[in-house]
Amino acid sequence: MDTYRLNDLKATVGMFGSYPNFTEAISDLVKIDPRLHIDNLDDLIVALTGHDIDEDKARDLCMEELDGEDVDDEDPEAEWGDEMYCRQAGK
């Protein structure tokens, strides 16, 4: 998974980031009344719609509204590693 920086939260999203995924970042922003017996945003969405949250939509929302940036895009070594991986995979 790539690493993303959410500048407005001064946090990162990714494997070793402040949040493991965008759903968790959004859940931290939304207060849910404990009387609902729902612990997080994903549980609330499932209760209301019957579907899981779409992580891609959560990423798009966070990146747009929380001044997000893809940290891996700034790292030339990561880009070089990605290129070498693709070459070896025949892409």
N, C-alpha and C positions, 0 to 999 in steps of 0.2 A: 504494500500500500504506500502511496505517496504521502509526503508530509505537507500539510497546509498550515499557514499562519493566518489566524483571525486577529487582525491588528486591533479592532475595537475591544476585544476581550483580553488582549495580551496573552493569547493562548495558542497552542498548536493542536492540530488534529492529525493523528497517525499512530503508527505502532508504538512509538516511544513518546508521544505527545501528551499534552494536558488531558486530552480526550481521545479515546480509541476510535471514535467515529463521529459523524456530524449529528446523528440522532442524540447522542449523549450531550453534545454541546448545546443543542436546542433544549433538551430536557433540563439542563442546568439553568436555563434562562426562564423557564416556565414553572411557576408555582402551582402545584396541584393540591387541592384540599384533601387531607387524609381521610375525610369522611366518605370520599368516593371509593376508598379501598383500591386505589390505582396508584402505583408507585412511580411511573415515569410516563413520558410522552408517548412512547411506543404502545404501552398498555392502553392509554387513553384513545389513541387512534384505532386500535383493534376493537376496543369496546364500542366506539362510535360508528366505525365503518365495516368492521369485519375483515379488514385487510391490514397487513403489516405496513409500516412506514416505508416510503421509497427513499433509500439512502442517497440516490442521485439527486432527487428533488431537495433533500435536506442539505446536500453539499451546495447545490446551486443557490439556495436561499442564504446560507451562511456566507458563501463567497461574495454574493452581491451586497447583502445588507450589513455584514460585519467587516467590510474592507479586507476580504480574504485574498491571499496570494499563494501560489504553488511554490513552496520553498525549493523543491527539487529543480524547478526551472532556473533557479539562481545558481545552482551548483554544477559547474562545468564537469567535475569529476563524475557526478551522478549521470549526467547526460552522456559522457564518454562511455561509462559502464553500460548504460542502456543500449548504446549504439553497438558495442562489442557483443552484447548478448544477442541482439537482433541479427548481427552478421553471422554468429555461430549457429543461430536457429534457422538461418537461410532466408531471413526476411529482407 
